[in-house]
Amino acid sequence: MVAAQRKKLLWHIFPLFLVITTIALVAVTGYATVLFKTFSLNSTEQDLVKRGELIKREMATTPLAQQDRVCKSIGKTIDTRITVILPSGDVVADSHGTPARMENHRSRPEFQMVMVGERGVSVRYSNTLEKKMMYVALPLLDKGRLSSIVRVSVSVSAIDRKISHIQKNILGALVFIAAAAAGASLLVSRRITRPIEEMTGKARCFSQGDLTPRLAVPDSRELAQLAITMNQMAGSLDEKMKTVESRSTELEAVYASMKEGVIAVDRNEKIITINRAAAAIFELPVSTLEGKNIHEIARNYDLKQFLKKALKEAQPIEEDILIQRSQEHIFNVHSTPLGSRAIQPMGTLIIFHDITRIRLLETMQKDFAANVSHELKTPLTSVKGFVETLQEIMDQDQDSAHFLGIIEKNVNRLIALIDDLLVLSRLERKLGKETAFQQHDINAVITRAVETCQPQIAQQEIRLFRPCKDQQPDPCNGAGETITALMDPLLVEQAVVNLLTNAVKYSHRKGDVHIFAYRERAFGVIEIVDYGPGINHEHQAKIFQRFYRVDRARSREMGGTGLGLAIVKHIVQYHNGTVTVNSTPGKGSSFKIKIPILPA
Protein backbone atom coordinates (compact mmCIF):
# COMPACT_ATOMS: atom_id res chain seq x y z
CA MET A 1 0.00 0.00 0.00
CA VAL A 2 2.86 2.36 0.90
CA ALA A 3 4.76 1.51 -2.29
CA ALA A 4 1.65 2.28 -4.41
CA GLN A 5 1.44 5.82 -2.96
CA ARG A 6 5.01 6.72 -3.83
CA LYS A 7 5.67 8.80 -6.93
CA LYS A 8 7.73 7.55 -9.84
CA LEU A 9 11.31 8.75 -10.17
CA LEU A 10 10.26 10.71 -13.28
CA TRP A 11 7.94 12.89 -11.17
CA HIS A 12 10.77 13.54 -8.74
CA ILE A 13 13.20 14.65 -11.46
CA PHE A 14 10.97 16.46 -14.01
CA PRO A 15 9.25 18.98 -11.64
CA LEU A 16 12.61 19.75 -10.07
CA PHE A 17 14.14 20.55 -13.47
CA LEU A 18 11.10 22.67 -14.34
CA VAL A 19 11.17 24.62 -11.04
CA ILE A 20 14.91 25.28 -11.32
CA THR A 21 14.54 26.49 -14.92
CA THR A 22 11.57 28.75 -14.05
CA ILE A 23 13.32 30.26 -11.03
CA ALA A 24 16.44 30.93 -13.10
CA LEU A 25 14.45 32.64 -15.88
CA VAL A 26 12.39 34.73 -13.40
CA ALA A 27 15.58 35.80 -11.63
CA VAL A 28 17.23 36.77 -14.90
CA THR A 29 14.12 38.69 -15.98
CA GLY A 30 13.91 40.59 -12.70
CA TYR A 31 17.58 41.41 -12.72
CA ALA A 32 17.49 42.59 -16.35
CA THR A 33 14.43 44.77 -15.69
CA VAL A 34 16.00 46.42 -12.65
CA LEU A 35 19.28 46.90 -14.51
CA PHE A 36 17.57 48.49 -17.54
CA LYS A 37 15.46 50.77 -15.37
CA THR A 38 18.49 51.89 -13.33
CA PHE A 39 20.47 52.51 -16.49
CA SER A 40 17.63 54.55 -18.06
CA LEU A 41 17.13 56.66 -14.95
CA ASN A 42 20.88 57.33 -14.62
CA SER A 43 21.06 58.36 -18.28
CA THR A 44 18.05 60.66 -17.88
CA GLU A 45 19.54 62.16 -14.74
CA GLN A 46 22.86 62.92 -16.47
CA ASP A 47 21.01 64.44 -19.42
CA LEU A 48 18.96 66.67 -17.12
CA VAL A 49 22.08 67.80 -15.26
CA LYS A 50 23.63 68.93 -18.55
CA ARG A 51 20.45 70.73 -19.55
CA GLY A 52 20.23 72.32 -16.11
CA GLU A 53 23.79 73.67 -16.34
CA LEU A 54 23.04 75.31 -19.68
CA ILE A 55 19.77 76.80 -18.45
CA LYS A 56 21.45 77.95 -15.23
CA ARG A 57 23.93 80.00 -17.32
CA GLU A 58 21.08 81.49 -19.31
CA MET A 59 19.14 82.42 -16.14
CA ALA A 60 22.21 84.06 -14.57
CA THR A 61 22.12 86.78 -17.28
CA THR A 62 18.32 87.10 -17.52
CA PRO A 63 16.50 89.64 -15.34
CA LEU A 64 14.05 88.12 -12.84
CA ALA A 65 11.03 89.68 -14.60
CA GLN A 66 11.91 87.98 -17.92
CA GLN A 67 12.84 84.59 -16.54
CA ASP A 68 9.32 83.15 -16.85
CA ARG A 69 9.15 84.07 -20.54
CA VAL A 70 12.64 82.63 -21.20
CA CYS A 71 11.73 79.41 -19.34
CA LYS A 72 8.63 78.93 -21.47
CA SER A 73 10.58 79.58 -24.66
CA ILE A 74 13.47 77.23 -23.83
CA GLY A 75 11.20 74.60 -22.32
CA LYS A 76 9.13 74.40 -25.45
CA THR A 77 12.25 74.12 -27.59
CA ILE A 78 13.92 71.28 -25.67
CA ASP A 79 10.70 69.63 -24.46
CA THR A 80 11.75 70.02 -20.86
CA ARG A 81 9.97 71.57 -17.95
CA ILE A 82 12.00 74.38 -16.38
CA THR A 83 11.23 75.96 -13.04
CA VAL A 84 13.01 78.78 -11.18
CA ILE A 85 12.48 78.78 -7.41
CA LEU A 86 13.56 81.41 -4.90
CA PRO A 87 15.29 80.35 -1.63
CA SER A 88 11.98 81.01 0.06
CA GLY A 89 10.31 78.28 -2.02
CA ASP A 90 8.26 80.68 -4.16
CA VAL A 91 8.14 79.90 -7.90
CA VAL A 92 9.16 82.85 -10.07
CA ALA A 93 9.26 81.11 -13.47
CA ASP A 94 7.90 77.88 -14.95
CA SER A 95 7.81 76.67 -18.52
CA HIS A 96 4.52 74.76 -18.11
CA GLY A 97 2.55 76.76 -15.57
CA THR A 98 1.71 80.15 -14.13
CA PRO A 99 4.10 80.96 -11.24
CA ALA A 100 1.55 83.00 -9.34
CA ARG A 101 -0.83 80.08 -9.13
CA MET A 102 1.76 77.51 -8.13
CA GLU A 103 2.19 76.48 -4.49
CA ASN A 104 5.35 77.02 -2.50
CA HIS A 105 8.03 74.39 -3.34
CA ARG A 106 9.87 74.48 -0.04
CA SER A 107 8.65 70.93 0.78
CA ARG A 108 9.88 69.44 -2.48
CA PRO A 109 12.64 66.84 -1.95
CA GLU A 110 14.91 68.22 -4.65
CA PHE A 111 14.58 71.75 -3.17
CA GLN A 112 15.51 70.52 0.32
CA MET A 113 18.52 68.62 -1.00
CA VAL A 114 19.89 71.79 -2.69
CA MET A 115 19.35 73.77 0.50
CA VAL A 116 21.67 71.41 2.39
CA GLY A 117 24.34 71.67 -0.30
CA GLU A 118 23.57 68.55 -2.36
CA ARG A 119 22.41 68.06 -5.92
CA GLY A 120 18.66 67.77 -5.83
CA VAL A 121 17.38 64.67 -7.66
CA SER A 122 13.90 63.22 -7.23
CA VAL A 123 11.52 60.93 -9.12
CA ARG A 124 7.89 61.45 -8.17
CA TYR A 125 4.41 62.17 -9.44
CA SER A 126 3.68 65.76 -10.54
CA ASN A 127 0.24 67.03 -9.55
CA THR A 128 0.63 69.93 -11.98
CA LEU A 129 1.40 67.77 -15.00
CA GLU A 130 -0.26 64.64 -13.70
CA LYS A 131 2.75 62.57 -14.73
CA LYS A 132 5.62 60.76 -13.12
CA MET A 133 8.59 63.06 -13.47
CA MET A 134 12.33 63.14 -12.74
CA TYR A 135 13.44 66.42 -11.18
CA VAL A 136 17.02 67.76 -11.06
CA ALA A 137 17.55 71.00 -9.07
CA LEU A 138 20.75 73.06 -9.34
CA PRO A 139 21.71 76.10 -7.23
CA LEU A 140 22.11 79.48 -9.00
CA LEU A 141 24.69 81.57 -7.11
CA ASP A 142 25.19 85.33 -7.24
CA LYS A 143 28.54 86.39 -5.78
CA GLY A 144 28.69 83.20 -3.73
CA ARG A 145 25.20 83.60 -2.39
CA LEU A 146 22.23 81.44 -3.39
CA SER A 147 19.98 83.67 -5.42
CA SER A 148 17.61 81.01 -6.84
CA ILE A 149 17.26 77.35 -7.76
CA VAL A 150 16.92 76.16 -11.34
CA ARG A 151 14.98 72.94 -11.63
CA VAL A 152 14.61 70.90 -14.82
CA SER A 153 12.41 67.83 -15.22
CA VAL A 154 11.18 65.40 -17.83
CA SER A 155 8.57 62.68 -17.78
CA VAL A 156 9.80 59.13 -16.95
CA SER A 157 6.52 57.47 -17.90
CA ALA A 158 8.08 56.60 -21.24
CA ILE A 159 10.77 54.68 -19.40
CA ASP A 160 8.10 52.73 -17.49
CA ARG A 161 6.30 52.00 -20.77
CA LYS A 162 9.51 50.74 -22.35
CA ILE A 163 10.28 48.61 -19.33
CA SER A 164 6.74 47.22 -19.37
CA HIS A 165 7.13 46.39 -23.05
CA ILE A 166 10.47 44.70 -22.40
CA GLN A 167 8.94 42.73 -19.52
CA LYS A 168 6.17 41.48 -21.78
CA ASN A 169 8.71 40.39 -24.37
CA ILE A 170 10.83 38.71 -21.72
CA LEU A 171 7.72 37.04 -20.27
CA GLY A 172 6.92 35.61 -23.69
CA ALA A 173 10.47 34.41 -24.02
CA LEU A 174 10.22 33.02 -20.51
CA VAL A 175 7.12 30.99 -21.37
CA PHE A 176 8.79 29.69 -24.53
CA ILE A 177 12.06 28.84 -22.79
CA ALA A 178 10.17 27.25 -19.87
CA ALA A 179 8.19 25.10 -22.30
CA ALA A 180 11.38 24.14 -24.13
CA ALA A 181 13.15 23.42 -20.82
CA ALA A 182 10.17 21.36 -19.64
CA GLY A 183 10.27 19.32 -22.81
CA ALA A 184 14.02 18.85 -22.54
CA SER A 185 13.84 17.93 -18.84
CA LEU A 186 11.03 15.48 -19.58
CA LEU A 187 13.12 13.83 -22.28
CA VAL A 188 16.16 13.69 -19.99
CA SER A 189 14.08 12.34 -17.11
CA ARG A 190 12.56 9.69 -19.32
CA ARG A 191 16.00 8.79 -20.62
CA ILE A 192 17.16 8.28 -17.03
CA THR A 193 14.07 6.53 -15.66
CA ARG A 194 13.21 4.21 -18.58
CA PRO A 195 16.24 1.91 -18.05
CA ILE A 196 15.56 1.94 -14.29
CA GLU A 197 11.93 0.93 -14.90
CA GLU A 198 13.11 -1.90 -17.15
CA MET A 199 15.59 -3.00 -14.45
CA THR A 200 12.80 -2.86 -11.85
CA GLY A 201 10.65 -5.18 -13.95
CA LYS A 202 13.46 -7.71 -14.35
CA ALA A 203 14.38 -7.40 -10.65
CA ARG A 204 10.74 -8.19 -9.82
CA CYS A 205 11.14 -11.40 -11.81
CA PHE A 206 14.28 -12.16 -9.77
CA SER A 207 12.36 -11.62 -6.53
CA GLN A 208 9.66 -14.06 -7.68
CA GLY A 209 12.28 -16.76 -8.25
CA ASP A 210 12.69 -16.42 -12.04
CA LEU A 211 16.44 -15.85 -12.44
CA THR A 212 16.64 -16.57 -16.20
CA PRO A 213 15.92 -13.02 -17.61
CA ARG A 214 18.88 -10.68 -18.09
CA LEU A 215 18.91 -6.89 -17.95
CA ALA A 216 19.73 -4.83 -21.04
CA VAL A 217 22.88 -2.75 -20.53
CA PRO A 218 22.03 1.04 -20.78
CA ASP A 219 24.31 3.67 -22.36
CA SER A 220 25.17 5.49 -19.11
CA ARG A 221 28.19 4.13 -17.28
CA GLU A 222 26.55 4.03 -13.83
CA LEU A 223 23.38 2.23 -14.96
CA ALA A 224 25.42 -0.08 -17.18
CA GLN A 225 27.53 -1.11 -14.19
CA LEU A 226 24.36 -1.68 -12.16
CA ALA A 227 22.83 -3.84 -14.90
CA ILE A 228 26.01 -5.90 -15.29
CA THR A 229 26.21 -6.40 -11.50
CA MET A 230 22.56 -7.47 -11.28
CA ASN A 231 23.02 -9.90 -14.17
CA GLN A 232 26.03 -11.42 -12.40
CA MET A 233 24.05 -11.59 -9.15
CA ALA A 234 21.15 -13.34 -10.88
CA GLY A 235 23.54 -15.87 -12.45
CA SER A 236 25.24 -16.53 -9.12
CA LEU A 237 21.91 -16.86 -7.30
CA ASP A 238 20.62 -19.20 -10.01
CA GLU A 239 23.61 -21.50 -9.52
CA LYS A 240 23.29 -21.39 -5.73
CA MET A 241 19.54 -22.05 -5.89
CA LYS A 242 20.14 -25.09 -8.08
CA THR A 243 22.82 -26.27 -5.65
CA VAL A 244 20.44 -25.75 -2.70
CA GLU A 245 17.64 -27.57 -4.49
CA SER A 246 19.99 -30.45 -5.32
CA ARG A 247 21.20 -30.66 -1.73
CA SER A 248 17.65 -30.39 -0.45
CA THR A 249 16.64 -33.31 -2.65
CA GLU A 250 19.63 -35.28 -1.43
CA LEU A 251 18.82 -34.47 2.20
CA GLU A 252 15.20 -35.47 1.71
CA ALA A 253 16.36 -38.77 0.23
CA VAL A 254 18.74 -39.26 3.16
CA TYR A 255 16.03 -38.39 5.68
CA ALA A 256 13.58 -40.74 4.03
CA SER A 257 16.05 -43.63 3.98
CA MET A 258 17.36 -43.14 7.54
CA LYS A 259 16.36 -45.69 10.15
CA GLU A 260 16.95 -43.09 12.83
CA GLY A 261 14.13 -40.66 13.50
CA VAL A 262 14.99 -37.00 12.77
CA ILE A 263 12.92 -34.00 13.90
CA ALA A 264 13.87 -30.32 13.52
CA VAL A 265 12.05 -28.07 16.02
CA ASP A 266 12.05 -24.24 16.12
CA ARG A 267 12.28 -22.13 19.29
CA ASN A 268 8.48 -22.09 19.55
CA GLU A 269 8.55 -25.91 19.73
CA LYS A 270 6.95 -26.26 16.29
CA ILE A 271 8.11 -28.99 13.94
CA ILE A 272 10.12 -27.65 10.99
CA THR A 273 10.75 -31.01 9.35
CA ILE A 274 10.32 -34.67 10.30
CA ASN A 275 11.27 -37.89 8.50
CA ARG A 276 9.28 -41.10 8.16
CA ALA A 277 11.22 -42.94 10.83
CA ALA A 278 10.44 -40.22 13.40
CA ALA A 279 6.76 -40.15 12.38
CA ALA A 280 6.64 -43.93 12.79
CA ILE A 281 7.84 -43.58 16.40
CA PHE A 282 4.63 -41.69 17.18
CA GLU A 283 2.59 -43.85 14.75
CA LEU A 284 1.42 -40.83 12.71
CA PRO A 285 1.77 -39.89 8.99
CA VAL A 286 4.48 -37.35 8.06
CA SER A 287 2.06 -35.08 6.15
CA THR A 288 0.06 -34.29 9.29
CA LEU A 289 3.02 -33.43 11.54
CA GLU A 290 4.94 -30.54 9.92
CA GLY A 291 4.06 -27.21 11.54
CA LYS A 292 2.49 -28.82 14.60
CA ASN A 293 3.70 -28.28 18.15
CA ILE A 294 5.98 -31.14 19.19
CA HIS A 295 4.03 -31.60 22.43
CA GLU A 296 0.88 -32.46 20.48
CA ILE A 297 2.50 -35.67 19.28
CA ALA A 298 5.17 -36.37 21.94
CA ARG A 299 2.95 -37.22 24.89
CA ASN A 300 5.80 -38.47 26.99
CA TYR A 301 6.91 -36.63 30.12
CA ASP A 302 10.63 -37.53 29.83
CA LEU A 303 10.71 -36.50 26.16
CA LYS A 304 8.98 -33.18 26.93
CA GLN A 305 11.53 -32.41 29.63
CA PHE A 306 14.34 -33.35 27.24
CA LEU A 307 12.96 -30.99 24.56
CA LYS A 308 12.77 -28.07 27.00
CA LYS A 309 16.35 -28.69 28.08
CA ALA A 310 17.52 -29.05 24.45
CA LEU A 311 16.01 -25.68 23.47
CA LYS A 312 17.71 -23.96 26.42
CA GLU A 313 21.14 -25.55 26.04
CA ALA A 314 23.68 -24.20 23.54
CA GLN A 315 25.53 -27.53 23.52
CA PRO A 316 24.52 -30.99 22.20
CA ILE A 317 22.88 -33.23 24.81
CA GLU A 318 21.67 -36.83 24.79
CA GLU A 319 19.57 -39.09 26.96
CA ASP A 320 17.96 -42.55 26.89
CA ILE A 321 14.15 -42.28 26.93
CA LEU A 322 11.51 -45.02 27.18
CA ILE A 323 8.61 -44.44 24.74
CA GLN A 324 5.53 -46.64 25.01
CA ARG A 325 4.05 -47.75 21.70
CA SER A 326 2.42 -51.10 21.09
CA GLN A 327 5.54 -52.30 22.95
CA GLU A 328 8.10 -50.52 25.06
CA HIS A 329 10.95 -48.99 23.05
CA ILE A 330 14.11 -47.39 24.40
CA PHE A 331 15.53 -44.53 22.28
CA ASN A 332 18.88 -42.79 22.61
CA VAL A 333 17.74 -39.20 21.93
CA HIS A 334 20.44 -36.73 20.78
CA SER A 335 19.87 -33.00 20.26
CA THR A 336 22.05 -30.47 18.42
CA PRO A 337 21.31 -26.70 18.27
CA LEU A 338 20.30 -25.39 14.83
CA GLY A 339 22.31 -22.41 13.62
CA SER A 340 25.62 -20.74 14.44
CA ARG A 341 26.92 -20.69 18.00
CA ALA A 342 27.69 -16.96 17.59
CA ILE A 343 23.96 -16.15 17.51
CA GLN A 344 20.95 -17.51 19.31
CA PRO A 345 20.04 -20.94 17.84
CA MET A 346 16.87 -21.02 15.74
CA GLY A 347 15.86 -24.34 17.28
CA THR A 348 17.23 -27.85 17.73
CA LEU A 349 17.68 -31.03 15.70
CA ILE A 350 16.61 -34.20 17.53
CA ILE A 351 17.73 -37.67 16.45
CA PHE A 352 16.06 -40.84 17.78
CA HIS A 353 18.14 -44.02 17.71
CA ASP A 354 16.26 -47.16 18.69
CA ILE A 355 18.50 -49.00 21.17
CA THR A 356 15.81 -51.37 22.47
CA ARG A 357 17.60 -54.43 21.05
CA ILE A 358 20.99 -53.21 22.33
CA ARG A 359 19.61 -52.67 25.82
CA LEU A 360 17.93 -56.08 25.69
CA LEU A 361 21.20 -57.70 24.73
CA GLU A 362 23.03 -55.78 27.46
CA THR A 363 20.44 -56.94 29.99
CA MET A 364 20.82 -60.52 28.77
CA GLN A 365 24.57 -60.17 29.02
CA LYS A 366 24.36 -58.78 32.54
CA ASP A 367 21.91 -61.50 33.58
CA PHE A 368 24.13 -64.13 32.00
CA ALA A 369 27.22 -62.81 33.78
CA ALA A 370 25.36 -62.67 37.11
CA ASN A 371 23.84 -66.10 36.69
CA VAL A 372 27.07 -67.72 35.51
CA SER A 373 28.96 -66.03 38.35
CA HIS A 374 26.48 -67.37 40.87
CA GLU A 375 26.58 -70.84 39.34
CA LEU A 376 30.40 -70.92 39.19
CA LYS A 377 30.91 -69.59 42.68
CA THR A 378 29.24 -72.55 44.36
CA PRO A 379 31.39 -75.34 42.81
CA LEU A 380 34.52 -73.22 43.15
CA THR A 381 33.82 -72.73 46.84
CA SER A 382 33.46 -76.51 47.15
CA VAL A 383 36.71 -77.08 45.27
CA LYS A 384 38.47 -74.57 47.53
CA GLY A 385 37.12 -76.29 50.59
CA PHE A 386 38.24 -79.75 49.42
CA VAL A 387 41.69 -78.40 48.51
CA GLU A 388 42.09 -76.96 52.00
CA THR A 389 40.88 -80.25 53.52
CA LEU A 390 43.33 -82.26 51.42
CA GLN A 391 46.14 -79.94 52.48
CA GLU A 392 45.31 -80.62 56.12
CA ILE A 393 44.72 -84.41 56.08
CA MET A 394 47.11 -85.66 53.46
CA ASP A 395 50.64 -86.60 54.25
CA GLN A 396 51.95 -84.92 51.18
CA ASP A 397 55.25 -84.86 49.54
CA GLN A 398 56.69 -81.62 48.24
CA ASP A 399 55.19 -82.04 44.75
CA SER A 400 51.68 -82.70 46.06
CA ALA A 401 51.84 -79.60 48.25
CA HIS A 402 53.08 -77.58 45.28
CA PHE A 403 50.24 -78.78 43.06
CA LEU A 404 47.61 -78.18 45.71
CA GLY A 405 49.04 -74.67 46.21
CA ILE A 406 48.66 -73.96 42.47
CA ILE A 407 45.09 -75.29 42.54
CA GLU A 408 44.28 -73.11 45.57
CA LYS A 409 45.85 -70.03 43.99
CA ASN A 410 43.84 -70.37 40.78
CA VAL A 411 40.65 -71.19 42.65
CA ASN A 412 41.18 -67.99 44.68
CA ARG A 413 41.70 -66.03 41.45
CA LEU A 414 38.52 -67.47 39.97
CA ILE A 415 36.57 -66.66 43.15
CA ALA A 416 37.96 -63.06 43.11
CA LEU A 417 37.02 -62.75 39.44
CA ILE A 418 33.50 -64.00 40.10
CA ASP A 419 33.16 -61.65 43.09
CA ASP A 420 34.17 -58.70 40.88
CA LEU A 421 31.73 -59.77 38.18
CA LEU A 422 28.96 -59.95 40.75
CA VAL A 423 29.88 -56.46 41.99
CA LEU A 424 29.80 -55.12 38.41
CA SER A 425 26.47 -56.82 37.79
CA ARG A 426 24.95 -55.20 40.89
CA LEU A 427 26.34 -51.78 39.90
CA GLU A 428 25.01 -52.05 36.35
CA ARG A 429 21.57 -52.82 37.68
CA LYS A 430 21.75 -49.73 39.89
CA LEU A 431 22.87 -47.35 37.10
CA GLY A 432 20.11 -45.03 35.89
CA LYS A 433 18.01 -45.53 39.01
CA GLU A 434 17.34 -42.60 41.30
CA THR A 435 19.05 -43.00 44.68
CA ALA A 436 18.84 -40.67 47.68
CA PHE A 437 22.49 -40.39 48.76
CA GLN A 438 23.47 -38.84 52.09
CA GLN A 439 26.32 -36.46 52.92
CA HIS A 440 29.38 -38.37 54.20
CA ASP A 441 32.87 -37.30 55.18
CA ILE A 442 35.36 -38.07 52.41
CA ASN A 443 38.33 -38.19 54.80
CA ALA A 444 36.58 -40.87 56.90
CA VAL A 445 36.05 -42.99 53.76
CA ILE A 446 39.75 -42.60 52.83
CA THR A 447 40.82 -43.58 56.36
CA ARG A 448 38.86 -46.85 56.21
CA ALA A 449 40.22 -47.59 52.71
CA VAL A 450 43.81 -47.03 53.93
CA GLU A 451 43.20 -49.41 56.85
CA THR A 452 41.92 -52.06 54.43
CA CYS A 453 45.03 -51.72 52.24
CA GLN A 454 47.46 -51.53 55.16
CA PRO A 455 48.85 -55.08 54.69
CA GLN A 456 49.80 -54.39 51.01
CA ILE A 457 51.22 -50.98 52.01
CA ALA A 458 53.36 -52.55 54.73
CA GLN A 459 54.50 -55.39 52.49
CA GLN A 460 55.73 -52.90 49.82
CA GLU A 461 57.07 -50.54 52.50
CA ILE A 462 55.19 -47.70 50.82
CA ARG A 463 55.30 -44.25 52.41
CA LEU A 464 51.71 -43.02 52.32
CA PHE A 465 51.08 -39.29 52.55
CA ARG A 466 47.74 -37.64 53.07
CA PRO A 467 48.70 -33.94 52.63
CA CYS A 468 46.17 -31.15 53.06
CA LYS A 469 45.55 -29.29 49.82
CA ASP A 470 48.31 -26.79 48.91
CA GLN A 471 50.45 -28.00 51.86
CA GLN A 472 52.59 -30.69 50.27
CA PRO A 473 54.43 -32.66 51.53
CA ASP A 474 53.46 -32.02 55.20
CA PRO A 475 50.99 -34.75 56.23
CA CYS A 476 47.81 -33.85 58.03
CA ASN A 477 46.59 -37.46 58.12
CA GLY A 478 43.11 -36.45 57.01
CA ALA A 479 42.60 -34.26 60.08
CA GLY A 480 42.09 -31.08 58.12
CA GLU A 481 38.83 -29.45 57.04
CA THR A 482 35.75 -31.70 56.86
CA ILE A 483 34.85 -32.37 53.24
CA THR A 484 31.53 -34.05 52.51
CA ALA A 485 29.85 -35.37 49.38
CA LEU A 486 26.66 -37.23 48.45
CA MET A 487 27.60 -40.92 48.44
CA ASP A 488 27.19 -44.50 49.44
CA PRO A 489 30.27 -44.67 51.71
CA LEU A 490 30.85 -48.42 51.29
CA LEU A 491 30.89 -48.20 47.49
CA VAL A 492 33.16 -45.15 47.45
CA GLU A 493 35.44 -46.89 49.95
CA GLN A 494 35.67 -49.84 47.57
CA ALA A 495 36.56 -47.49 44.68
CA VAL A 496 39.32 -45.88 46.79
CA VAL A 497 40.58 -49.34 47.84
CA ASN A 498 40.81 -50.43 44.19
CA LEU A 499 42.74 -47.29 43.17
CA LEU A 500 44.99 -47.41 46.25
CA THR A 501 45.69 -51.12 45.67
CA ASN A 502 46.76 -50.35 42.10
CA ALA A 503 48.92 -47.42 43.26
CA VAL A 504 50.70 -49.61 45.81
CA LYS A 505 51.00 -52.53 43.41
CA TYR A 506 52.63 -50.49 40.63
CA SER A 507 54.82 -48.28 42.85
CA HIS A 508 58.46 -49.03 43.41
CA ARG A 509 59.32 -50.72 46.69
CA LYS A 510 59.65 -48.07 49.44
CA GLY A 511 58.05 -45.59 47.04
CA ASP A 512 55.65 -42.74 47.83
CA VAL A 513 51.86 -42.55 47.36
CA HIS A 514 49.84 -39.38 47.98
CA ILE A 515 46.12 -39.17 48.70
CA PHE A 516 44.42 -35.75 48.45
CA ALA A 517 40.89 -34.80 49.51
CA TYR A 518 39.55 -31.34 48.64
CA ARG A 519 36.68 -29.37 47.19
CA GLU A 520 36.60 -28.27 43.56
CA ARG A 521 33.58 -26.08 42.78
CA ALA A 522 30.48 -28.28 43.34
CA PHE A 523 32.46 -31.52 43.71
CA GLY A 524 34.28 -33.39 46.43
CA VAL A 525 37.55 -34.71 44.99
CA ILE A 526 39.65 -37.74 45.92
CA GLU A 527 43.02 -37.84 44.13
CA ILE A 528 45.52 -40.72 44.42
CA VAL A 529 49.01 -40.11 43.01
CA ASP A 530 51.76 -42.74 42.58
CA TYR A 531 55.26 -42.43 41.16
CA GLY A 532 55.42 -45.76 39.38
CA PRO A 533 56.03 -46.62 35.70
CA GLY A 534 53.03 -44.61 34.44
CA ILE A 535 50.67 -45.35 31.55
CA ASN A 536 51.19 -44.50 27.87
CA HIS A 537 48.70 -42.04 26.39
CA GLU A 538 47.15 -44.58 23.98
CA HIS A 539 46.15 -46.82 26.92
CA GLN A 540 44.68 -44.11 29.18
CA ALA A 541 41.27 -44.01 27.47
CA LYS A 542 40.90 -47.82 27.69
CA ILE A 543 42.06 -48.79 31.17
CA PHE A 544 38.54 -48.45 32.62
CA GLN A 545 37.27 -51.16 30.24
CA ARG A 546 36.67 -54.66 31.57
CA PHE A 547 39.68 -57.00 31.46
CA TYR A 548 41.84 -54.36 29.71
CA ARG A 549 45.47 -54.69 30.76
CA VAL A 550 48.33 -52.37 29.77
CA ASP A 551 50.97 -55.08 30.40
CA ARG A 552 49.24 -58.48 30.43
CA ALA A 553 52.29 -60.48 31.51
CA ARG A 554 53.04 -58.21 34.47
CA SER A 555 49.38 -58.01 35.46
CA ARG A 556 49.15 -61.81 35.67
CA GLU A 557 52.29 -61.91 37.80
CA MET A 558 50.85 -59.36 40.24
CA GLY A 559 47.42 -60.99 40.30
CA GLY A 560 44.17 -59.12 39.87
CA THR A 561 41.10 -59.76 37.79
CA GLY A 562 41.31 -56.87 35.32
CA LEU A 563 37.98 -55.54 36.62
CA GLY A 564 39.19 -53.19 39.38
CA LEU A 565 39.15 -49.96 37.34
CA ALA A 566 35.89 -50.95 35.62
CA ILE A 567 34.33 -51.30 39.08
CA VAL A 568 35.71 -47.85 40.03
CA LYS A 569 34.16 -46.34 36.89
CA HIS A 570 30.74 -47.89 37.56
CA ILE A 571 30.78 -46.79 41.22
CA VAL A 572 31.61 -43.21 40.26
CA GLN A 573 28.98 -43.16 37.47
CA TYR A 574 26.45 -44.50 39.97
CA HIS A 575 27.23 -41.40 42.08
CA ASN A 576 26.81 -39.07 39.03
CA GLY A 577 30.52 -38.28 39.18
CA THR A 578 33.58 -38.72 36.99
CA VAL A 579 36.89 -40.55 37.23
CA THR A 580 39.93 -39.46 35.19
CA VAL A 581 43.57 -40.42 34.86
CA ASN A 582 46.58 -38.26 34.13
CA SER A 583 49.78 -40.20 33.61
CA THR A 584 53.29 -39.66 32.27
CA PRO A 585 55.39 -42.76 31.41
CA GLY A 586 58.30 -43.11 33.85
CA LYS A 587 56.92 -40.48 36.26
CA GLY A 588 53.73 -42.02 37.66
CA SER A 589 49.96 -41.65 37.49
CA SER A 590 47.23 -39.55 39.09
CA PHE A 591 43.65 -40.89 39.40
CA LYS A 592 40.99 -38.35 40.32
CA ILE A 593 37.42 -39.10 41.49
CA LYS A 594 34.85 -36.27 41.49
CA ILE A 595 31.57 -36.73 43.36
CA PRO A 596 28.86 -34.02 43.54
CA ILE A 597 28.48 -32.19 46.86
CA LEU A 598 24.89 -31.08 46.20
CA PRO A 599 21.96 -32.92 44.55
CA ALA A 600 21.64 -32.46 40.78
Number of C-alpha atoms within 10 A of each C-alpha: 5 5 6 7 7 8 9 11 15 19 13 11 17 20 15 13 17 20 13 12 19 19 12 14 19 14 12 14 18 14 12 16 17 13 11 16 16 12 12 17 15 12 12 19 20 13 12 22 21 12 18 22 17 11 20 22 12 14 21 15 9 13 10 14 10 12 21 24 14 20 23 20 14 16 20 14 9 10 14 20 22 30 25 28 24 20 17 10 18 17 24 19 26 25 23 17 17 12 18 12 8 14 10 15 17 17 9 13 17 23 28 17 16 19 17 9 10 14 17 21 21 18 18 13 15 13 8 9 12 9 14 17 19 22 28 27 29 26 26 21 13 10 7 7 9 14 14 24 25 23 26 28 25 20 22 20 14 11 15 14 11 15 18 13 12 16 17 12 12 19 15 12 14 20 14 12 15 20 15 13 18 19 14 15 20 19 14 15 19 18 15 17 17 14 20 17 14 13 21 13 13 21 20 13 14 19 11 9 13 13 21 12 13 17 20 14 16 19 10 11 10 9 16 16 13 16 20 16 13 18 21 13 14 22 16 12 15 17 13 12 14 11 12 12 12 12 12 12 12 12 12 15 12 12 20 17 12 14 15 19 22 24 22 22 26 20 15 11 18 18 21 18 17 23 25 21 21 24 19 12 19 14 13 13 13 15 11 9 19 18 15 14 16 22 15 9 14 15 13 14 12 14 19 14 10 19 21 12 13 22 23 13 15 16 11 13 15 15 13 18 19 15 19 13 10 7 7 10 16 20 21 16 22 19 25 20 24 19 13 10 10 6 7 12 18 14 23 27 22 24 19 23 18 20 16 15 11 11 14 12 12 13 15 12 13 19 14 13 17 20 14 14 20 15 12 14 19 12 11 16 15 11 15 20 13 13 16 14 11 15 16 10 8 10 10 13 8 8 9 14 15 12 11 17 15 12 15 19 14 13 18 15 15 18 20 16 19 22 17 19 22 19 17 24 22 14 17 19 13 14 15 11 9 9 12 9 14 14 14 17 15 24 23 17 19 24 15 17 22 20 11 16 16 15 11 15 22 13 11 17 15 20 14 20 20 22 20 20 16 9 9 13 12 12 16 14 14 20 12 14 11 14 19 23 24 21 25 18 20 12 20 22 23 20 23 26 22 19 23 27 21 16 25 27 19 21 21 16 15 15 16 18 22 20 26 20 25 21 18 12 9 13 20 22 24 21 20 22 22 26 22 23 16 19 20 14 12 9 12 15 11 14 19 22 15 16 16 16 18 15 9 12 9 11 15 12 8 10 11 15 20 20 23 24 20 21 25 25 22 25 27 20 18 23 22 17 17 19 20 14 17 15 20 15 13 12 12 19 22 20 19 19 23 23 26 21 21 14 11 5
